[in-house]
């Protein structure tokens, strides 16, 4: 990729990057143009930009495929000591496929989404081949040679059943957009091959590849050559769930290339590009697939493999070492993962925040993340993306006022999409701080900066005005009336914008949530013969804080303030006695979660038992009820047990540790097997992380189930 253009991209100056890239037409220039459009699309979700990104990436994919075939045949093309001929173009091809897959999901069409997931699978095969070449190189370099039997990720696609054709899926997957790189060029020799098979493979390694339409996989285990289940980069096969391979743990792979940028291995910049790009893309792929919530589990049938979060994170950390666009993108993903996805979870592995071991990726390695952020800000001082990450890190460390200060004091980014992200982050932080005026204003500002979910923006702005109405209802009725009017306008406006954005042809979960909540309050207002504002139930802001896991970002005083805001319903709401069980269950979930974050675990559990778990679950579902409170309460019970386990371990009470882990597992399993409910994908992500953490705990304790 053109280095000047890459620098412009990471300085938020996409206009200058575009101007610089217009001077070239190579695979690398087209890839960079695709990255520019991809960044605009994923940061802003604008439909026209998404379409443009799709077109650019398709063009880049075709060019990369053509250049890859040419490089394999051209004896004058670059020959690496690590990678097979044309690997740089194979990487470009895989990168375009990964970005196209994401764009396909954002395109809101189910057909395009399925096509996108299929592209992920093809990119997986290409990237796996590149990384296997690194492993073979390291074995040779360490004196092991390349004849050691090794089952690679590509080979693990083999199954015992014939797979159905992809032509049966929507969108006509039988016709590929461009002929992808052949997997054969990445395969290693095997002493069990016949001489003919070995010679044929060597010919491919030296670029003497024909243009066959069918790619074959060589299986190093049995020494045979053949088409594996019709699965190819070009391919039309799909594996069943039980056939999905799990990528190997890198700790078990001798010779994984994890050298620093100053190593002699990376003397050539093309090798640097290939290594950093392959680790970026494959790492992202493994993490992304590993984090698919249970509600979207069927996606794995299309993709054809499982993820591996630990391996993926290690690869992203490795890519972040390099001072190029691949390193910068990897750094953004790593920091985003820890601040956002881990920030949404509660049951996570124990971690030493000061541990800077490069193999340590579990939990939240705070010091290592801080060092990465400092390095990225040094490399790219003009980019506002790192200021955004710094603000997120401050919020993760419960310094909300500092986070808002960072977001407010920075200069304006030339990239509108980055400004939108900063405003959204500021809106959330203001909500967690109970700064309702700033929260409402900031979410309204989001409407002008971003088109993703106006329904959510208007809803939270309205909810903030509900809180200001309640604060002034007794002390200043005149001012309270102003807030009541504004809250009513915004909350009733929100459903009008619901359904305008879709994910895989579905409405966004929060759009469905917002529509139901407003309908619920409208119905209550009519049934109770009260104003709409007085029919609003338990603090809608506190409910939003729970759903965004904002309690995890609050300090003690802010948590106490949440308890105060929640108490309004029971102490000052004249209609509290008329509330149905689901509303009281909602109160108990929010109250219990706040108590848990204050480390008052037994109080939190008693609150959940009496206020939610004492009800028959049928009383909490159906109609316009908040049916997610019961599974959330089971999850929260598990979180409390996990936290009590931590306390017991710190006190050296190992018998109690085992007891709390067992009880935690019981609650999490109940939550995991709950029937379908609203926001199950969001809560399911927390549950999936909890189950993974418990599995790791047993492995670490030497008692694998």
Secondary structure by P-SEA (a helix, b strand, c coil): ccaaaaaaaaacaaaaaaaaacccccaaaaaaaaaaaaaaaaacccaaaaaaaaaaaaaaaaaaaaaaaaaaaccccccccccccaaaaaaaaaaaaaaaaaaaaacccaaaaaaaaaaaaaaaaaaaaaaaaaaaaaaaaaccccccccccccccccccccccccccccccccccccccccccccbbbbccccaaaaaaaaaaaacccccccbbbbbbcccccccccccccccccccccccccccccccccccccccccccccccccaaaaaaaaaaaaaaaaaaaaaaacccccccccccccbbbbaaaaaaaaaaaaccccaaaaaaaaaaaaaaacccccccccccccccccccccccccaaaaaaaaaaaaaaaccccaaaaaaaaaaaaaacaaaaaaaaaaaccccccaaaaaaaaaaaaaaaaaacaaaaaaaaaaaaaacccccaaaaaaaaaaaaaaaaaaaccccaaaaaaaaaaaaaaaaacccccccccccccccaaaaaaaaaaaaaaaaaaaacccccccccccaaaaaaaaacccccccaaaaaaaaaaaacccccccccccccaaaaaaaaaaaaaaaaaacaaaaaaaaaaacccccccccccccccccaaaaaaaaaaaaaaaaaaaaaaaacaaaaaaaaaaaaaaaaaaaaacccccaaaaaaaaaaaaaaaaaaaaaaacccc
